[in-house]
Amino acid sequence: MTSGFYLNALGLINSLGAGKDAVAKGLMAGDTGGMGLMDGIAIEGPAFVGAVKGPLPEIDPAFREYDSRNNRLLLAALNEIEPEIRSAIDRFGPDRIAVILGTSTSGISDNEPGIAVKVAEGDFPDGFDYARQENGNLSLFVRKYFGLTGPAMTISTACTSSAKTLSSARRLIRAGLCDCAIVGGADTLGRLTINGFGSLDLLSETLCNPFSRNRNGINIGEGAAVFLMSREEGPVRVKGIGESSDAYHMSTPDPEGAGAKAAMAAALEDASLEAADIGYLNLHGTATVLNDSMEGTAVASLFPGGVPCSSTKPLTGHTLGAAGATELAFLWLALQNNYSNGALPPHIWDGEVDPDLPPLDLVARGRMRDPAKPAMMSNSFAFGGSNISVILTEGK
């Protein structure tokens, strides 16, 4: 045991593929092949999204009250690290393992047909279960699936949800309430989400184009990413976490990026690092006009010497409540040469610089990381001014 905190295992699935090997290959290649148009999900026509294709694991009838696409996505990620989780249960005991997961949609996509029946006919159809879309459903499913009796909670703070699970897990472990935690999150494509963002005029009809002068909106995606987090030394260390809540506006970021900068600065302080120590920054980078402007301003202010950075959302879409954990998973992969071969996640865009944005050191395909700067940071920002930045380094 050490005084640090480590991400000992990772399982994930998104539009890049299922599992660490497939996702790492697509990530480092800048593969946008999993992005495309989907019919039947948006009122105004096909939507450009990042969908998980192929079959997902079935949920045993013993857990039928938890059966939803969101939980099946989560189970696909959990299956990749089930041996490590079972081993942790054997070592620590079922009462010493917490489950802390993030989501924003939970199982709402499975309930949408039933809600449509209710609107049209006045009553819900047989089999409709409101609990399927309750946010706590996610963590309760995992707790029951593994037979755990420790703390379990779901965090739903929009796009920071799954990143914040690491912060909560760290507090619980420090407080002595658990020895280990399953952290991360899942979110699923659904009509409610797509049409909600569409009503705000935030959707791009083509592949999103972060930090370009031609950026015009986001692509929504789906996926899941889960870690096993503990004090036991592992391949990746949680070096620093910084959070802020600027509450500037419910859906519009502070144009000066004060909250974003505060979160990044707090993460650096928590990690006892300087800005110049960061070798790569995964940008929140939604490709909306205001978010990219805010984040670019904050990054340029905190990193006056520049920092290699990229937005990976053109590869997966914005996975909302799963985005924080998904992009931390990309750092986890990038920090290990057996997955990344030393490369950094590239920034995929049209190359058209916006003269109104401060210059950023956007990573081109094939760029290698600087071994003298092993620390990497990931930003997640959400509606309502919720901000978190997490710094990871190589572990043992």
Secondary structure by P-SEA (a helix, b strand, c coil): cccccccccccccccccccaaaaaaaaaacccccccccccccccccccccccccccccccccccccccaaaaaaaaaaaacaaaaaaaaaacccccbbbbbbbcccccccaaaaaaaaaacccccccccccccccaaaaaaaaaaacccccccccccccccccaaaaaaaaaaaacccccccccbbbbbcaaaaaaaaaaccccccccccccccccbbbbbcbbbbbbcccccccccccbbbbbbcccccccccccaaaaaaaaaaaaaaacccccccccccccccccaaaaaaaaaaaaaacccccccccccccccccccaaaaaaaaaaaaaacccccccccccccccccccccccccccccccccccccccbbbbbbbbccbbbbbbbbcccc
